[in-house]
Amino acid sequence: MLQPFQHAIVKKGELSLIVIDGEFTHAVLKIAKKGDFRVQDDFGGTVHTYTPTKTEIEFAEQAVNACKSKPVYARVDMFIDNNGQLAIAELELIEPELWFRNNTKAADKLALAIKKMFD
């Protein structure tokens, strides 16, 4: 896959918003180490608790709710693209890091959503 380099990821980082049962629960900001563009902590990036804007939350929820089958959980990785618009880097639906350590109540919400599927 080829795509234009997204400069804002280096300057501002990448957001990860967690959506459980169709609703936003919490978010983190991933920042690349100085001199690198990769935000993952495996490459020296850092993860910080983040309070998203209403627009960012709506964007993440709309991305998840656009799925034909609504996922029970998802991580919406997003950034500001080279045109100044929100863009999705990844919609993580299979085994994503959900950063429950940043919001332990979100783990409870996920457990309840899974239970609801079987009730």
ZADO-519489 format. One line per 2 residues: number of its first residue (from 1); for each residue x negated, y negated, z of N, C-alpha, C. Coordinates in steps of 0.2 Angstrom, whole numbers. Atoms other than C-alpha are relative to their C-alpha. Layout:
// ZADO-519489
NUM) X Y Z X Y Z X Y Z; ... $
END
This chain:
// ZADO-519489
1) -4 6 0 0 0 0 -4 -6 0; 3 6 1 -6 -17 -5 4 -6 2 $
3) -4 6 -2 0 -33 3 -5 -6 1; 4 6 -2 -6 -51 5 -2 0 7 $
5) 2 1 -7 -17 -54 20 5 -6 4; -5 4 -3 -5 -62 33 -4 -4 6 $
7) 4 4 -4 -15 -76 41 2 -2 7; -3 2 -7 -3 -80 56 -2 6 5 $
9) 2 -6 -5 -7 -62 63 -6 -2 3; 7 2 -3 -25 -68 66 1 -6 5 $
11) 0 6 -4 -20 -85 72 5 1 6; -5 0 -5 -4 -81 82 1 7 3 $
13) -2 -7 -2 -3 -62 84 6 3 -3; -5 -4 3 10 -49 80 5 1 6 $
15) -5 -2 -5 26 -47 90 3 7 0; -4 -6 0 34 -31 95 6 -1 5 $
17) -6 1 -4 52 -32 101 3 7 0; -3 -7 -2 60 -16 109 8 -1 0 $
19) -7 0 1 78 -13 104 3 7 2; -3 -7 -3 88 1 114 7 -1 -1 $
21) -7 -1 0 105 6 110 3 -7 -4; -2 6 4 106 -9 97 -1 -7 4 $
23) 1 6 -3 101 -22 110 -7 -1 2; 6 2 -3 85 -31 114 -1 1 7 $
25) 2 -1 -7 76 -26 130 -6 -4 2; 6 3 -2 59 -33 130 -5 -1 -6 $
27) 5 1 5 44 -39 120 -7 -1 2; 8 2 -1 25 -40 119 -2 -4 -6 $
29) 4 3 5 13 -50 109 -6 3 0; 7 -4 1 -2 -41 102 -4 -5 -4 $
31) 5 5 2 -17 -52 99 -7 4 -2; 7 -3 2 -33 -46 89 -5 -3 4 $
33) 6 3 -3 -50 -48 97 -3 -5 -5; 3 5 4 -60 -63 91 -4 3 -6 $
35) 4 -2 6 -67 -60 73 3 6 -3; -3 -5 3 -55 -46 69 8 -2 -2 $
37) -7 2 2 -37 -45 62 4 6 3; -4 -6 -3 -31 -28 70 2 -2 7 $
39) -3 2 -7 -20 -31 85 0 6 4; -1 -6 -4 -20 -13 91 -6 0 5 $
41) 5 0 -6 -29 -11 108 -5 5 -2; 5 -5 2 -38 4 100 -6 -4 -3 $
43) 5 4 4 -48 -10 90 -2 -6 4; 2 6 -4 -50 -22 105 5 -5 1 $
45) -6 5 -1 -33 -31 103 2 0 7; -3 0 -7 -24 -36 119 8 -1 -1 $
47) -7 0 -1 -6 -34 124 3 -5 5; -3 5 -5 4 -48 133 8 0 0 $
49) -8 1 -1 22 -49 140 2 -6 -4; -2 6 4 31 -61 128 8 -1 1 $
51) -7 2 0 48 -70 129 2 -3 -7; -2 2 6 55 -71 112 5 -5 -1 $
53) -5 5 1 66 -84 105 6 3 -2; -6 -3 2 84 -81 101 0 2 -7 $
55) 1 -2 7 80 -81 82 -4 7 0; 4 -7 0 67 -67 85 4 6 2 $
57) -4 -5 -2 79 -57 95 5 2 -5; -6 -2 5 93 -58 82 -3 3 -6 $
59) 4 -3 6 80 -54 68 -1 8 2; 1 -7 -2 75 -38 78 6 4 0 $
61) -7 -3 -1 93 -33 82 3 2 -7; -3 0 7 98 -36 64 -4 6 -4 $
63) 4 -5 4 84 -25 57 2 7 3; -1 -7 -3 88 -10 69 8 1 -3 $
65) -7 -1 2 107 -12 65 1 1 -7; -1 -1 7 104 -12 47 -1 7 -2 $
67) 1 -7 1 99 6 48 6 4 -1; -6 -4 2 112 18 40 2 3 7 $
69) -1 -3 -6 111 28 56 -3 -4 6; 3 4 -5 109 17 71 -5 4 5 $
71) 5 -4 -4 93 23 80 1 -2 8; -1 1 -7 94 25 99 -5 -5 3 $
73) 5 5 -2 78 15 101 -4 -1 -6; 5 2 5 66 6 90 -5 -5 2 $
75) 5 6 -1 51 -6 90 0 -3 -6; 0 4 6 52 -20 78 -6 -4 0 $
77) 7 4 0 34 -26 74 1 -6 -5; -2 5 5 36 -43 66 -6 -6 1 $
79) 5 6 0 25 -59 62 3 -5 -4; -1 6 4 26 -76 54 -4 1 -6 $
81) 4 -1 6 22 -73 36 -3 -6 -3; 4 5 2 11 -84 25 5 -6 -3 $
83) -4 5 2 27 -94 20 4 -3 6; -3 2 -6 32 -97 38 6 3 2 $
85) -6 -3 -1 46 -85 39 -2 7 4; 0 -6 -4 49 -70 51 0 6 -5 $
87) 0 -5 4 44 -54 43 -1 7 4; 1 -6 -4 44 -36 48 -7 4 -3 $
89) 6 -4 1 27 -27 49 2 8 -1; -2 -7 0 34 -10 54 7 0 4 $
91) -6 -2 -4 51 -3 60 -2 7 3; 2 -6 -3 45 10 72 6 4 3 $
93) -6 -4 -2 58 24 74 -2 6 3; 3 -7 -2 47 39 78 -6 -1 4 $
95) 5 0 -5 36 40 94 -4 -7 0; 4 7 -1 32 21 95 -2 -1 8 $
97) 1 2 -7 24 14 111 5 -5 1; -5 5 -2 38 5 120 -1 -4 5 $
99) 3 4 -5 28 -3 133 5 -1 6; -4 0 -5 40 2 147 -3 -3 7 $
101) 3 3 -6 27 -4 160 1 -7 0; -2 7 0 32 -21 154 7 -1 2 $
103) -7 1 -2 50 -18 158 3 7 2; -2 -7 -2 54 -2 168 8 1 0 $
105) -7 0 1 73 -6 167 2 3 -7; -1 -3 7 72 -2 148 0 7 0 $
107) 0 -8 0 67 16 152 7 2 2; -7 -3 -3 83 18 162 5 -1 -5 $
109) -5 1 5 93 10 148 -1 5 -6; 1 -5 5 85 22 135 3 7 3 $
111) -2 -6 -3 89 37 147 8 0 -1; -7 1 0 107 31 148 3 1 -7 $
113) -2 0 7 109 29 129 -1 7 -3; 1 -7 2 102 47 126 6 4 3 $
115) -5 -3 -3 114 53 139 7 -1 -3; -7 2 3 129 44 131 1 4 -7 $
117) -1 -4 6 125 54 115 2 7 1; -2 -7 -1 128 70 123 7 1 4 $
119) -7 0 -4 144 65 133 6 1 -4 $
END
